Amino acid sequence: MRDGLAWLAREDITWLGYCVTLARGVEPGELVRRLSGDEPPEELGDRGAEELVDFLDRRDRDRGRDDGVAVRYGTSAELSFAVAYGEWPGRLGPGYTDGLSGQDDHVFQLYYETQNPKRPPPEFSYFRDGGYVCGFQMYMHTWSHEITGPHPELLSDAVRAAGVPDEEDRGSAHARSLAVVEQVFGLTLPRDQVLHRAVPAALIRGQTPA
């Protein structure tokens, strides 16, 4: 049974929110390499979520720098996935996606920075063949109603049919939006692996600001 995506609206992956990258046609190790930017990832072996967070906290204290970023990754339902931990805002997600997609592959990113004082909405982005295809803010009522990218038609009808633009409750809009992208693109994220199991982990650099 597929877990889908809607559970992301009900669970805390990290205290900062979540940055989840899914890919079709990309091996998980290659996905992690792309997320790591100009420096190769440093493999850490299998780690549970709490174990990885504790490792990053200790590492940051020892270095005197609060900037460690890592991912836990794997495969599920023919999709590769990578889930970010540590200080990932400003290294991953919107604005930090150069090289995320290659020829003949499909990459999807789900991003929600819950501790940002500006209270930005959750975001979804889809990349294919090296370029941005479409995306939207998964809470539209007081934010943008625009589906961006060269192919908004991939999502526009489904987003409207789900009532996302007019939904005033942020949590409901978030869950409905996740259900839409799950259905339209056939996406799923394995809840048990992400929350409770030890899976491969790696330190990454991400894309540092210019």
LUMVO-156382 format. One record per residue (C-alpha): x, y, z; residue in three letters. Coordinates in steps of 0.5 Angstrom, whole numbers, plus 500, padded with zeros to 3 digits. Layout:
REM residues N
+-----+-----+-----+------+
:  c1 :  c2 :  c3 : code :
+-----+-----+-----+------+
:   X :   Y :   Z :  Ala :
...
+-----+-----+-----+------+
END
This chain:
REM residues 210
+-----+-----+-----+------+
:  c1 :  c2 :  c3 : code :
+-----+-----+-----+------+
: 500 : 500 : 500 :  Met :
: 503 : 507 : 498 :  Arg :
: 503 : 512 : 504 :  Asp :
: 502 : 518 : 499 :  Gly :
: 504 : 525 : 501 :  Leu :
: 498 : 528 : 505 :  Ala :
: 501 : 525 : 511 :  Trp :
: 507 : 531 : 511 :  Leu :
: 501 : 536 : 513 :  Ala :
: 500 : 532 : 519 :  Arg :
: 507 : 530 : 521 :  Glu :
: 514 : 534 : 523 :  Asp :
: 520 : 531 : 520 :  Ile :
: 524 : 536 : 523 :  Thr :
: 523 : 542 : 527 :  Trp :
: 524 : 547 : 522 :  Leu :
: 519 : 544 : 517 :  Gly :
: 521 : 539 : 511 :  Tyr :
: 525 : 539 : 505 :  Cys :
: 523 : 533 : 501 :  Val :
: 526 : 531 : 494 :  Thr :
: 523 : 526 : 490 :  Leu :
: 526 : 523 : 483 :  Ala :
: 524 : 519 : 478 :  Arg :
: 529 : 516 : 473 :  Gly :
: 535 : 518 : 478 :  Val :
: 538 : 513 : 483 :  Glu :
: 538 : 515 : 490 :  Pro :
: 546 : 516 : 490 :  Gly :
: 546 : 521 : 484 :  Glu :
: 540 : 525 : 487 :  Leu :
: 544 : 526 : 493 :  Val :
: 550 : 528 : 489 :  Arg :
: 546 : 533 : 486 :  Arg :
: 543 : 536 : 492 :  Leu :
: 550 : 536 : 495 :  Ser :
: 552 : 542 : 490 :  Gly :
: 560 : 543 : 488 :  Asp :
: 562 : 538 : 493 :  Glu :
: 561 : 531 : 494 :  Pro :
: 557 : 528 : 499 :  Pro :
: 560 : 524 : 505 :  Glu :
: 556 : 518 : 507 :  Glu :
: 555 : 516 : 514 :  Leu :
: 552 : 509 : 513 :  Gly :
: 544 : 508 : 516 :  Asp :
: 542 : 513 : 521 :  Arg :
: 535 : 514 : 524 :  Gly :
: 532 : 521 : 524 :  Ala :
: 534 : 522 : 531 :  Glu :
: 540 : 519 : 531 :  Glu :
: 542 : 524 : 525 :  Leu :
: 540 : 530 : 528 :  Val :
: 544 : 528 : 534 :  Asp :
: 550 : 527 : 530 :  Phe :
: 549 : 534 : 527 :  Leu :
: 548 : 537 : 533 :  Asp :
: 555 : 534 : 536 :  Arg :
: 558 : 536 : 530 :  Arg :
: 556 : 543 : 529 :  Asp :
: 558 : 544 : 537 :  Arg :
: 565 : 541 : 536 :  Asp :
: 566 : 545 : 530 :  Arg :
: 563 : 552 : 533 :  Gly :
: 559 : 553 : 527 :  Arg :
: 551 : 552 : 526 :  Asp :
: 551 : 550 : 519 :  Asp :
: 551 : 542 : 518 :  Gly :
: 546 : 539 : 513 :  Val :
: 545 : 532 : 511 :  Ala :
: 540 : 528 : 508 :  Val :
: 537 : 521 : 509 :  Arg :
: 535 : 517 : 503 :  Tyr :
: 532 : 511 : 499 :  Gly :
: 527 : 509 : 494 :  Thr :
: 520 : 507 : 495 :  Ser :
: 515 : 505 : 489 :  Ala :
: 520 : 507 : 484 :  Glu :
: 522 : 513 : 486 :  Leu :
: 528 : 516 : 489 :  Ser :
: 527 : 520 : 496 :  Phe :
: 532 : 525 : 500 :  Ala :
: 529 : 528 : 506 :  Val :
: 534 : 534 : 509 :  Ala :
: 536 : 535 : 516 :  Tyr :
: 540 : 540 : 520 :  Gly :
: 540 : 547 : 517 :  Glu :
: 538 : 546 : 510 :  Trp :
: 534 : 553 : 509 :  Pro :
: 538 : 557 : 505 :  Gly :
: 542 : 551 : 502 :  Arg :
: 536 : 547 : 499 :  Leu :
: 529 : 548 : 496 :  Gly :
: 527 : 554 : 492 :  Pro :
: 532 : 558 : 489 :  Gly :
: 537 : 553 : 490 :  Tyr :
: 536 : 548 : 485 :  Thr :
: 541 : 549 : 480 :  Asp :
: 543 : 542 : 477 :  Gly :
: 537 : 538 : 480 :  Leu :
: 534 : 535 : 474 :  Ser :
: 538 : 532 : 468 :  Gly :
: 536 : 529 : 461 :  Gln :
: 530 : 525 : 461 :  Asp :
: 529 : 525 : 469 :  Asp :
: 523 : 528 : 473 :  His :
: 525 : 531 : 480 :  Val :
: 520 : 534 : 485 :  Phe :
: 521 : 538 : 491 :  Gln :
: 516 : 539 : 497 :  Leu :
: 519 : 545 : 502 :  Tyr :
: 516 : 548 : 508 :  Tyr :
: 520 : 552 : 512 :  Glu :
: 515 : 553 : 519 :  Thr :
: 520 : 557 : 523 :  Gln :
: 521 : 562 : 518 :  Asn :
: 518 : 569 : 522 :  Pro :
: 515 : 571 : 515 :  Lys :
: 510 : 565 : 515 :  Arg :
: 511 : 563 : 508 :  Pro :
: 507 : 558 : 505 :  Pro :
: 509 : 550 : 503 :  Pro :
: 511 : 550 : 496 :  Glu :
: 511 : 545 : 491 :  Phe :
: 516 : 545 : 484 :  Ser :
: 517 : 540 : 479 :  Tyr :
: 523 : 539 : 474 :  Phe :
: 524 : 535 : 468 :  Arg :
: 530 : 535 : 463 :  Asp :
: 534 : 540 : 466 :  Gly :
: 529 : 545 : 467 :  Gly :
: 523 : 548 : 471 :  Tyr :
: 516 : 545 : 469 :  Val :
: 511 : 548 : 474 :  Cys :
: 510 : 549 : 481 :  Gly :
: 505 : 553 : 486 :  Phe :
: 505 : 555 : 493 :  Gln :
: 501 : 550 : 497 :  Met :
: 497 : 555 : 501 :  Tyr :
: 494 : 560 : 496 :  Met :
: 488 : 564 : 500 :  His :
: 493 : 570 : 502 :  Thr :
: 499 : 569 : 497 :  Trp :
: 500 : 568 : 490 :  Ser :
: 494 : 564 : 486 :  His :
: 499 : 563 : 480 :  Glu :
: 502 : 556 : 478 :  Ile :
: 508 : 558 : 475 :  Thr :
: 513 : 555 : 470 :  Gly :
: 512 : 554 : 463 :  Pro :
: 507 : 548 : 464 :  His :
: 502 : 551 : 469 :  Pro :
: 496 : 547 : 465 :  Glu :
: 499 : 540 : 468 :  Leu :
: 496 : 543 : 475 :  Leu :
: 491 : 548 : 474 :  Ser :
: 485 : 544 : 473 :  Asp :
: 487 : 539 : 479 :  Ala :
: 488 : 545 : 484 :  Val :
: 482 : 549 : 482 :  Arg :
: 478 : 542 : 483 :  Ala :
: 481 : 541 : 490 :  Ala :
: 479 : 548 : 492 :  Gly :
: 486 : 550 : 494 :  Val :
: 485 : 557 : 492 :  Pro :
: 479 : 559 : 496 :  Asp :
: 481 : 555 : 502 :  Glu :
: 482 : 559 : 508 :  Glu :
: 485 : 554 : 513 :  Asp :
: 493 : 553 : 512 :  Arg :
: 493 : 546 : 514 :  Gly :
: 487 : 544 : 510 :  Ser :
: 490 : 547 : 503 :  Ala :
: 497 : 544 : 505 :  His :
: 493 : 537 : 505 :  Ala :
: 489 : 538 : 499 :  Arg :
: 495 : 541 : 495 :  Ser :
: 499 : 535 : 497 :  Leu :
: 494 : 530 : 495 :  Ala :
: 493 : 534 : 488 :  Val :
: 501 : 533 : 487 :  Val :
: 501 : 526 : 489 :  Glu :
: 495 : 524 : 484 :  Gln :
: 497 : 528 : 478 :  Val :
: 505 : 526 : 479 :  Phe :
: 504 : 519 : 482 :  Gly :
: 508 : 521 : 488 :  Leu :
: 509 : 518 : 495 :  Thr :
: 514 : 518 : 501 :  Leu :
: 515 : 512 : 505 :  Pro :
: 512 : 515 : 512 :  Arg :
: 515 : 509 : 516 :  Asp :
: 522 : 509 : 513 :  Gln :
: 522 : 517 : 514 :  Val :
: 520 : 517 : 521 :  Leu :
: 522 : 511 : 524 :  His :
: 527 : 506 : 520 :  Arg :
: 535 : 507 : 519 :  Ala :
: 536 : 509 : 512 :  Val :
: 542 : 511 : 508 :  Pro :
: 545 : 518 : 510 :  Ala :
: 550 : 523 : 508 :  Ala :
: 553 : 530 : 509 :  Leu :
: 552 : 535 : 504 :  Ile :
: 554 : 542 : 502 :  Arg :
: 548 : 544 : 498 :  Gly :
: 548 : 550 : 494 :  Gln :
: 551 : 556 : 498 :  Thr :
: 549 : 563 : 496 :  Pro :
: 553 : 567 : 491 :  Ala :
+-----+-----+-----+------+
END
